[in-house]
Amino acid sequence: MKALKPLWPVIGLGTLAGMRTLSAPVMTTHILSRHPSKKLDKSPLRFIQSPTIAAVLKILSVTELIADKLPSTPNRIEPAAIAGRCLSGALAGASIYKSVGGKWLTGTLIGGATAIAATYGSYYLRKNIVKANHIADPWIGAAEDALVIGVGIGLNKLV
């Protein structure tokens, strides 16, 4: 892994977690399964480097992209959804920080806090875009998906 300063990648992953819950763990497992860190070998976070976990999360993330467009899907600012996004960002942050020899707690706090902020920011941005432009919400959701995927690809190149 190239990034010895994990702050910006973790902020990026936390932002992705706020937009799509599984995006941060998907990108983290993708990165760390291709560039495993010896610093995670004896850690409880070692599972995050597993190619199998990476593959499973990628499949699950596709279901999240589909489910987001359904009218029955609850808002991302519901308490359970916020908690899931916070945990997603925290897991990604802890894993990245620990993998470069940093403090996992620092990564946890940055990733989780960023995910919460991005959850609210992306929710209200999406709602305002739909309202102002009279575009159906699923179309804006699809654009948000494209943004998440693009940022994820960019983060992959950063680290």
N, CA, C and O of each residue as an XYZ file, in Angstrom:
636
protein
N       0.838     -1.176      0.000
C       0.000      0.000      0.000
C       0.882      1.237      0.000
O       1.797      1.342      0.817
N       0.623      2.174     -0.902
C       1.463      3.349     -1.071
C       1.231      4.414     -0.004
O       2.176      5.088      0.404
N      -0.012      4.576      0.453
C      -0.354      5.688      1.331
C       0.182      5.467      2.736
O      -0.288      4.589      3.460
N       1.166      6.268      3.114
C       1.672      6.218      4.475
C       0.943      7.234      5.341
O       0.997      7.161      6.568
N       0.265      8.175      4.710
C      -0.559      9.144      5.417
C      -2.011      8.811      5.106
O      -2.535      9.218      4.069
N      -2.652      8.087      5.981
C      -3.976      7.549      5.660
C      -5.149      8.505      5.862
O      -6.291      8.126      5.599
N      -4.904      9.728      6.320
C      -6.013     10.631      6.635
C      -6.962     10.821      5.454
O      -8.164     10.594      5.588
N      -6.440     11.232      4.303
C      -7.325     11.532      3.172
C      -8.011     10.299      2.603
O      -9.196     10.363      2.278
N      -7.308      9.181      2.472
C      -8.041      7.983      2.031
C      -9.170      7.592      2.995
O     -10.236      7.158      2.557
N      -8.941      7.743      4.292
C      -9.978      7.383      5.271
C     -11.144      8.365      5.201
O     -12.300      7.962      5.330
N     -10.855      9.629      5.001
C     -11.943     10.597      4.818
C     -12.734     10.241      3.555
O     -13.962     10.320      3.546
N     -12.038      9.855      2.508
C     -12.724      9.427      1.281
C     -13.589      8.204      1.508
O     -14.730      8.149      1.048
N     -13.050      7.222      2.218
C     -13.824      6.004      2.504
C     -15.015      6.300      3.410
O     -16.094      5.740      3.217
N     -14.830      7.166      4.386
C     -15.949      7.554      5.254
C     -17.044      8.251      4.465
O     -18.231      8.036      4.709
N     -16.637      9.088      3.515
C     -17.609      9.766      2.660
C     -18.383      8.751      1.826
O     -19.602      8.853      1.688
N     -17.674      7.778      1.274
C     -18.353      6.727      0.509
C     -19.334      5.958      1.395
O     -20.444      5.644      0.965
N     -18.930      5.657      2.624
C     -19.817      4.931      3.547
C     -21.094      5.716      3.808
O     -22.166      5.130      3.958
N     -20.984      7.049      3.863
C     -22.168      7.880      4.068
C     -23.111      7.855      2.883
O     -24.314      8.071      3.035
N     -22.572      7.594      1.709
C     -23.396      7.566      0.495
C     -23.961      6.174      0.216
O     -25.127      6.037     -0.153
N     -23.144      5.155      0.391
C     -23.543      3.755      0.220
C     -22.842      2.952      1.312
O     -21.613      2.940      1.384
N     -23.598      2.303      2.137
C     -23.072      1.638      3.327
C     -21.925      0.690      3.024
O     -20.894      0.732      3.696
N     -22.086     -0.149      2.038
C     -21.072     -1.174      1.773
C     -19.883     -0.678      0.961
O     -18.893     -1.396      0.819
N     -19.962      0.517      0.436
C     -18.889      0.980     -0.453
C     -17.536      1.067      0.242
O     -16.520      0.711     -0.354
N     -17.501      1.529      1.478
C     -16.213      1.652      2.187
C     -15.589      0.284      2.485
O     -14.404      0.093      2.210
N     -16.342     -0.673      3.036
C     -15.739     -1.997      3.225
C     -15.359     -2.677      1.907
O     -14.364     -3.399      1.847
N     -16.144     -2.450      0.857
C     -15.816     -3.044     -0.447
C     -14.469     -2.515     -0.926
O     -13.597     -3.290     -1.321
N     -14.300     -1.205     -0.891
C     -13.038     -0.619     -1.357
C     -11.879     -1.021     -0.448
O     -10.775     -1.277     -0.929
N     -12.117     -1.078      0.846
C     -11.050     -1.442      1.783
C     -10.602     -2.881      1.554
O      -9.403     -3.157      1.516
N     -11.549     -3.793      1.403
C     -11.168     -5.187      1.151
C     -10.513     -5.335     -0.218
O      -9.589     -6.130     -0.387
N     -10.989     -4.578     -1.181
C     -10.390     -4.626     -2.523
C      -8.918     -4.193     -2.451
O      -8.037     -4.866     -2.986
N      -8.675     -3.087     -1.800
C      -7.308     -2.556     -1.682
C      -6.419     -3.503     -0.882
O      -5.327     -3.861     -1.322
N      -6.895     -3.905      0.299
C      -6.040     -4.691      1.199
C      -5.909     -6.158      0.780
O      -4.949     -6.820      1.173
N      -6.847     -6.673     -0.005
C      -6.669     -8.043     -0.497
C      -5.615     -8.074     -1.601
O      -4.989     -9.108     -1.835
N      -5.422     -6.959     -2.270
C      -4.405     -6.867     -3.323
C      -3.054     -6.387     -2.787
O      -2.010     -6.664     -3.376
N      -3.087     -5.667     -1.667
C      -1.871     -5.143     -1.043
C      -1.924     -5.442      0.450
O      -2.050     -4.521      1.257
N      -1.829     -6.723      0.833
C      -1.951     -7.069      2.252
C      -0.833     -6.436      3.089
O       0.285     -6.215      2.625
N      -1.188     -6.163      4.322
C      -0.242     -5.551      5.253
C       0.094     -6.540      6.362
O      -0.796     -7.151      6.953
N       1.358     -6.689      6.634
C       1.792     -7.553      7.737
C       1.304     -7.005      9.078
O       1.192     -7.747     10.054
N       1.020     -5.726      9.118
C       0.556     -5.101     10.362
C      -0.854     -5.558     10.736
O      -1.291     -5.365     11.870
N      -1.556     -6.154      9.795
C      -2.898     -6.673     10.070
C      -2.900     -8.175     10.352
O      -3.915     -8.722     10.784
N      -1.777     -8.842     10.111
C      -1.729    -10.303     10.213
C      -2.200    -10.857     11.556
O      -2.892    -11.874     11.585
N      -1.849    -10.228     12.645
C      -2.231    -10.734     13.967
C      -3.322     -9.882     14.606
O      -3.560     -9.955     15.811
N      -3.964     -9.096     13.799
C      -5.008     -8.190     14.265
C      -6.387     -8.818     14.058
O      -6.561     -9.648     13.165
N      -7.360     -8.431     14.871
C      -8.742     -8.868     14.599
C      -9.251     -8.358     13.244
O     -10.252     -8.854     12.726
N      -8.569     -7.384     12.686
C      -8.967     -6.831     11.394
C      -8.380     -7.585     10.211
O      -8.584     -7.177      9.068
N      -7.662     -8.665     10.450
C      -6.988     -9.389      9.359
C      -7.962     -9.907      8.297
O      -7.577    -10.078      7.141
N      -9.210    -10.157      8.675
C     -10.201    -10.665      7.714
C     -10.418     -9.694      6.556
O     -10.839    -10.100      5.474
N     -10.135     -8.427      6.779
C     -10.382     -7.406      5.763
C      -9.455     -7.570      4.555
O      -9.699     -6.975      3.505
N      -8.397     -8.368      4.695
C      -7.458     -8.611      3.600
C      -7.815     -9.843      2.776
O      -7.130    -10.159      1.802
N      -8.869    -10.532      3.155
C      -9.247    -11.780      2.504
C      -9.864    -11.540      1.121
O     -10.829    -10.785      0.996
N      -9.318    -12.171      0.096
C      -9.936    -12.060     -1.234
C     -11.369    -12.598     -1.253
O     -12.206    -12.106     -2.009
N     -11.649    -13.600     -0.429
C     -13.011    -14.146     -0.355
C     -13.972    -13.109      0.209
O     -15.062    -12.916     -0.328
N     -13.574    -12.440      1.288
C     -14.411    -11.387      1.875
C     -14.610    -10.270      0.850
O     -15.712     -9.737      0.716
N     -13.558     -9.923      0.137
C     -13.662     -8.884     -0.888
C     -14.698     -9.263     -1.946
O     -15.515     -8.431     -2.339
N     -14.668    -10.496     -2.401
C     -15.609    -10.952     -3.434
C     -17.046    -10.951     -2.912
O     -17.962    -10.515     -3.611
N     -17.242    -11.432     -1.701
C     -18.591    -11.473     -1.121
C     -19.153    -10.060     -0.958
O     -20.315     -9.806     -1.277
N     -18.326     -9.151     -0.463
C     -18.796     -7.779     -0.276
C     -19.127     -7.107     -1.606
O     -20.068     -6.317     -1.684
N     -18.364     -7.414     -2.642
C     -18.666     -6.833     -3.956
C     -20.036     -7.291     -4.440
O     -20.799     -6.495     -4.988
N     -20.348     -8.548     -4.243
C     -21.662     -9.076     -4.645
C     -22.766     -8.427     -3.820
O     -23.794     -8.021     -4.364
N     -22.558     -8.328     -2.511
C     -23.563     -7.703     -1.652
C     -23.776     -6.236     -1.997
O     -24.887     -5.720     -1.882
N     -22.707     -5.565     -2.421
C     -22.837     -4.145     -2.735
C     -23.736     -3.911     -3.948
O     -24.389     -2.872     -4.046
N     -23.771     -4.865     -4.865
C     -24.664     -4.747     -6.024
C     -26.121     -4.772     -5.552
O     -26.953     -4.027     -6.070
N     -26.427     -5.619     -4.581
C     -27.792     -5.663     -4.052
C     -28.143     -4.342     -3.365
O     -29.294     -3.905     -3.412
N     -27.159     -3.706     -2.729
C     -27.413     -2.408     -2.095
C     -27.750     -1.355     -3.150
O     -28.650     -0.540     -2.949
N     -27.034     -1.372     -4.263
C     -27.308     -0.404     -5.333
C     -28.733     -0.565     -5.866
O     -29.403      0.422     -6.169
N     -29.185     -1.801     -5.978
C     -30.545     -2.071     -6.459
C     -31.574     -1.680     -5.402
O     -32.568     -1.021     -5.705
N     -31.326     -2.091     -4.163
C     -32.285     -1.825     -3.084
C     -32.483     -0.332     -2.842
O     -33.568      0.093     -2.445
N     -31.457      0.455     -3.075
C     -31.550      1.898     -2.855
C     -32.624      2.541     -3.722
O     -33.187      3.570     -3.347
N     -32.910      1.958     -4.857
C     -33.884      2.552     -5.780
C     -35.325      2.175     -5.443
O     -36.255      2.748     -6.011
N     -35.525      1.234     -4.541
C     -36.875      0.777     -4.216
C     -37.577      1.774     -3.297
O     -36.958      2.325     -2.386
N     -38.868      2.006     -3.535
C     -39.589      2.961     -2.684
C     -39.707      2.503     -1.227
O     -39.910      3.327     -0.335
N     -39.583      1.222     -0.988
C     -39.711      0.707      0.383
C     -38.424      0.846      1.198
O     -38.423      0.587      2.402
N     -37.335      1.250      0.554
C     -36.062      1.396      1.258
C     -36.140      2.603      2.187
O     -36.477      3.703      1.748
N     -35.831      2.406      3.475
C     -35.901      3.538      4.411
C     -34.836      4.593      4.103
O     -33.824      4.308      3.463
N     -35.084      5.797      4.567
C     -34.124      6.884      4.377
C     -32.813      6.569      5.085
O     -32.800      5.917      6.129
N     -31.721      7.034      4.512
C     -30.399      6.790      5.091
C     -30.211      7.505      6.419
O     -29.266      7.207      7.149
N     -31.094      8.444      6.745
C     -30.936      9.148      8.019
C     -31.773      8.523      9.146
O     -31.889      9.095     10.230
N     -32.341      7.369      8.883
C     -32.977      6.608      9.957
C     -31.867      6.120     10.901
O     -30.760      5.843     10.439
N     -32.133      6.010     12.200
C     -31.077      5.649     13.156
C     -30.303      4.368     12.813
O     -29.078      4.342     12.930
N     -30.997      3.319     12.394
C     -30.296      2.067     12.065
C     -29.393      2.243     10.850
O     -28.294      1.690     10.803
N     -29.855      3.009      9.873
C     -29.050      3.247      8.674
C     -27.824      4.083      9.009
O     -26.731      3.808      8.515
N     -27.993      5.089      9.835
C     -26.851      5.916     10.245
C     -25.834      5.062     11.000
O     -24.629      5.178     10.777
N     -26.320      4.217     11.880
C     -25.413      3.350     12.646
C     -24.633      2.433     11.708
O     -23.428      2.251     11.887
N     -25.297      1.859     10.717
C     -24.621      0.984      9.760
C     -23.561      1.720      8.965
O     -22.470      1.195      8.746
N     -23.868      2.913      8.539
C     -22.916      3.712      7.765
C     -21.739      4.147      8.628
O     -20.595      4.162      8.174
N     -22.029      4.500      9.870
C     -20.964      4.869     10.808
C     -20.029      3.681     11.044
O     -18.809      3.837     11.015
N     -20.593      2.505     11.276
C     -19.769      1.308     11.480
C     -18.962      0.963     10.236
O     -17.814      0.532     10.339
N     -19.554      1.149      9.071
C     -18.867      0.890      7.818
C     -17.645      1.796      7.668
O     -16.550      1.325      7.361
N     -17.838      3.086      7.886
C     -16.725      4.033      7.806
C     -15.680      3.777      8.875
O     -14.481      3.904      8.629
N     -16.144      3.413     10.071
C     -15.220      3.129     11.177
C     -14.366      1.896     10.878
O     -13.162      1.904     11.137
N     -14.968      0.849     10.343
C     -14.228     -0.362     10.004
C     -13.178     -0.073      8.930
O     -12.030     -0.505      9.039
N     -13.582      0.657      7.902
C     -12.638      1.012      6.835
C     -11.501      1.857      7.396
O     -10.332      1.610      7.101
N     -11.844      2.842      8.196
C     -10.822      3.718      8.769
C      -9.852      2.983      9.668
O      -8.640      3.181      9.576
N     -10.381      2.132     10.540
C      -9.517      1.356     11.443
C      -8.582      0.461     10.651
O      -7.399      0.351     10.973
N      -9.104     -0.174      9.626
C      -8.311     -1.110      8.815
C      -7.185     -0.396      8.077
O      -6.046     -0.862      8.067
N      -7.508      0.732      7.462
C      -6.493      1.467      6.708
C      -5.425      2.016      7.646
O      -4.232      1.885      7.372
N      -5.842      2.629      8.749
C      -4.857      3.169      9.690
C      -3.952      2.075     10.236
O      -2.732      2.236     10.276
N      -4.543      0.969     10.656
C      -3.760     -0.135     11.218
C      -2.816     -0.719     10.162
O      -1.687     -1.092     10.480
N      -3.267     -0.797      8.926
C      -2.448     -1.416      7.874
C      -1.168     -0.640      7.579
O      -0.200     -1.215      7.080
N      -1.149      0.655      7.881
C       0.056      1.462      7.643
C       0.804      1.758      8.944
O       1.713      2.588      8.973
N       0.414      1.073     10.010
C       1.113      1.233     11.285
C       0.579      2.356     12.149
O       1.188      2.712     13.158
N      -0.548      2.912     11.764
C      -1.160      3.967     12.566
C      -2.037      3.382     13.662
O      -2.135      2.166     13.826
N      -2.662      4.268     14.398
C      -3.556      3.855     15.488
C      -4.944      3.557     14.927
O      -5.578      4.408     14.305
N      -5.394      2.336     15.161
C      -6.693      1.927     14.624
C      -7.813      2.800     15.176
O      -8.795      3.060     14.481
N      -7.673      3.261     16.435
C      -8.720      4.078     17.036
C      -8.867      5.408     16.296
O      -9.981      5.898     16.111
N      -7.759      5.984     15.879
C      -7.803      7.227     15.104
C      -8.574      6.996     13.806
O      -9.443      7.790     13.447
N      -8.260      5.925     13.115
C      -8.963      5.595     11.881
C     -10.444      5.345     12.107
O     -11.285      5.752     11.305
N     -10.755      4.671     13.210
C     -12.148      4.397     13.556
C     -12.933      5.695     13.721
O     -14.021      5.854     13.166
N     -12.367      6.610     14.485
C     -13.059      7.870     14.759
C     -13.210      8.731     13.500
O     -14.275      9.298     13.255
N     -12.155      8.822     12.717
C     -12.224      9.630     11.492
C     -13.197      9.018     10.494
O     -14.038      9.721      9.934
N     -13.087      7.708     10.266
C     -13.969      7.043      9.314
C     -15.428      7.103      9.733
O     -16.305      7.368      8.910
N     -15.689      6.859     11.011
C     -17.073      6.887     11.501
C     -17.685      8.273     11.478
O     -18.827      8.444     11.054
N     -16.928      9.268     11.933
C     -17.443     10.647     11.952
C     -17.679     11.167     10.538
O     -18.675     11.841     10.273
N     -16.766     10.854      9.643
C     -16.933     11.284      8.249
C     -18.157     10.627      7.628
O     -18.892     11.264      6.873
N     -18.378      9.358      7.945
C     -19.544      8.649      7.405
C     -20.846      9.294      7.876
O     -21.784      9.441      7.093
N     -20.904      9.674      9.134
C     -22.122     10.325      9.655
C     -22.360     11.657      8.945
O     -23.473     11.946      8.506
N     -21.304     12.462      8.836
C     -21.442     13.754      8.155
C     -21.858     13.567      6.700
O     -22.727     14.283      6.204
N     -21.243     12.614      6.023
C     -21.565     12.370      4.611
C     -22.965     11.793      4.442
O     -23.607     12.023      3.417
N     -23.441     11.056      5.423
C     -24.807     10.524      5.360
C     -25.810     11.666      5.278
O     -26.674     11.688      4.401
N     -25.685     12.610      6.200
C     -26.607     13.750      6.199
C     -26.397     14.636      4.973
O     -27.361     15.061      4.336
N     -25.144     14.911      4.648
C     -24.857     15.769      3.505
C     -25.403     15.202      2.206
O     -26.044     15.915      1.433
N     -25.152     13.925      1.964
C     -25.610     13.319      0.715
C     -27.132     13.162      0.680
O     -27.748     13.266     -0.381
N     -27.732     12.912      1.841
C     -29.196     12.787      1.899
C     -29.866     14.103      1.496
O     -30.734     14.130      0.623
N     -29.448     15.192      2.146
C     -30.091     16.478      1.863
C     -29.726     17.004      0.478
O     -30.544     17.668     -0.159
N     -28.534     16.724      0.008
C     -28.164     17.120     -1.346
C     -29.046     16.398     -2.364
O     -29.559     17.012     -3.300
N     -29.213     15.097     -2.172
C     -30.043     14.317     -3.097
C     -31.484     14.812     -3.080
O     -32.084     14.990     -4.140
N     -32.041     15.033     -1.915
C     -33.426     15.501     -1.812
C     -33.595     16.855     -2.490
O     -34.582     17.078     -3.190
N     -32.636     17.765     -2.287
C     -32.737     19.095     -2.895
C     -32.574     19.050     -4.406
O     -33.231     19.811     -5.117
N     -31.720     18.181     -4.906
C     -31.560     18.038     -6.360
C     -32.855     17.517     -6.971
O     -33.294     18.018     -8.006
N     -33.468     16.523     -6.345
C     -34.735     15.974     -6.841
C     -35.806     17.062     -6.853
O     -36.519     17.224     -7.843
N     -35.916     17.806     -5.754
C     -36.945     18.837     -5.629
C     -36.723     19.985     -6.619
O     -37.667     20.445     -7.262
N     -35.490     20.440     -6.737
C     -35.198     21.594     -7.585
C     -35.301     21.281     -9.073
O     -35.656     22.151     -9.868
N     -34.997     20.063     -9.446
C     -34.933     19.720    -10.867
C     -36.076     18.840    -11.339
O     -36.181     18.550    -12.531
N     -36.936     18.411    -10.422
C     -38.082     17.562    -10.765
C     -37.650     16.308    -11.518
O     -38.299     15.878    -12.471
N     -36.553     15.742    -11.070
C     -36.043     14.491    -11.636
C     -36.408     13.371    -10.669
O     -36.320     13.546     -9.454
N     -36.810     12.242    -11.194
C     -37.197     11.122    -10.340
C     -36.005     10.696     -9.468
O     -34.874     10.594     -9.942
N     -36.284     10.456     -8.212
C     -35.245     10.096     -7.246
C     -34.363      8.926     -7.682
O     -33.151      8.984     -7.478
N     -34.927      7.852     -8.282
C     -34.037      6.764     -8.715
C     -32.960      7.202     -9.713
O     -31.871      6.627     -9.730
N     -33.244      8.200    -10.536
C     -32.237      8.686    -11.485
C     -31.101      9.397    -10.753
O     -29.929      9.240    -11.096
N     -31.461     10.167     -9.758
C     -30.435     10.843     -8.953
C     -29.654      9.796     -8.167
O     -28.443      9.924     -7.987
N     -30.347      8.765     -7.702
C     -29.671      7.662     -7.009
C     -28.674      6.958     -7.914
O     -27.591      6.575     -7.474
N     -29.038      6.788     -9.177
C     -28.117      6.158    -10.134
C     -26.891      7.044    -10.366
O     -25.772      6.545    -10.487
N     -27.108      8.352    -10.427
C     -25.969      9.275    -10.572
C     -25.083      9.218     -9.330
O     -23.858      9.285     -9.428
N     -25.706      9.095     -8.180
C     -24.945      8.966     -6.933
C     -24.135      7.671     -6.939
O     -22.989      7.650     -6.491
N     -24.727      6.600     -7.442
C     -23.998      5.328     -7.570
C     -22.763      5.502     -8.445
O     -21.680      5.024     -8.106
N     -22.931      6.183     -9.567
C     -21.804      6.408    -10.478
C     -20.711      7.216     -9.788
O     -19.525      6.939     -9.966
N     -21.106      8.206     -9.007
C     -20.140      9.005     -8.260
C     -19.386      8.154     -7.245
O     -18.164      8.255     -7.132
N     -20.110      7.314     -6.507
C     -19.490      6.430     -5.516
C     -18.488      5.491     -6.192
O     -17.374      5.310     -5.701
N     -18.880      4.906     -7.301
C     -17.984      3.990     -8.016
C     -16.750      4.736     -8.528
O     -15.628      4.243     -8.403
N     -16.953      5.905     -9.096
C     -15.833      6.690     -9.606
C     -14.858      7.101     -8.512
O     -13.643      7.000     -8.685
N     -15.388      7.561     -7.390
C     -14.529      7.943     -6.263
C     -13.810      6.711     -5.721
O     -12.636      6.783     -5.359
N     -14.508      5.592     -5.665
C     -13.873      4.353     -5.206
C     -12.701      3.954     -6.084
O     -11.658      3.533     -5.583
N     -12.869      4.085     -7.386
C     -11.776      3.777     -8.315
C     -10.613      4.742     -8.086
O      -9.449      4.342     -8.088
N     -10.945      6.011     -7.891
C      -9.898      6.997     -7.619
C      -9.151      6.717     -6.320
O      -7.928      6.848     -6.265
N      -9.877      6.334     -5.283
C      -9.224      5.978     -4.004
C      -8.324      4.778     -4.157
O      -7.257      4.712     -3.546
N      -8.743      3.833     -4.966
C      -7.933      2.640     -5.208
C      -6.580      3.024     -5.809
O      -5.556      2.416     -5.496
N      -6.588      4.028     -6.666
C      -5.338      4.480     -7.284
C      -4.504      5.310     -6.317
O      -3.280      5.372     -6.441
N      -5.169      5.953     -5.346
C      -4.471      6.789     -4.367
C      -3.637      5.970     -3.402
O      -2.535      6.363     -3.019
N      -4.181      4.824     -3.016
C      -3.469      3.983     -2.055
C      -2.849      2.863     -2.740
O      -2.199      2.033     -2.104
